[in-house]
Amino acid sequence: MDTGKLNNTIFYDGYEGEGEIVLTLLNSQNAVTLHVWDGYFEEIFGNPTISSTGWSGFTKDYQESTRTFNGEKRIIFSTIPEYLSDLKNYENHTFSFDEAKACLNLLINFFEQALSSSSEITVEIL
């Protein structure tokens, strides 16, 4: 994964003091942390299409104010594929902010790294 550094704030820089989502990839070697402005989550997950099978991943969490958006701090390894699949559902979407697409791509890479390293992810909504 190319996050550039262990504490990546590229998608929060300039939004200090506003809503922040902090994701940390926990593995045996080191912890990699992403700081994301909540506006990017709104842009990505704020207007999902209705699915006959229901929402999953961050779409479910965001839309239903559940799991990670209701105090659950850990995405366990067994649910990483659910979140990754949900993220990939947005790959062909058009966003108002160009940065939202780049943020989505980084989130996909982050979850792919978690999957390949059998890691868990912690999530903090600040």
Buried (B, 14 or more C-beta within 10 A) or exposed (E): BEBEEEEBBBBBEEBEEEBBBBBBBBBEEEEBBBBBBBBBBEBBBEEBEEEEEEBBBBBBBBBEEEBBBEEBEBBEBEBBBBBBEBBBBBEEBEBEEEBBBBBBEBBBBBBBBBBEBEBBBBBBBE
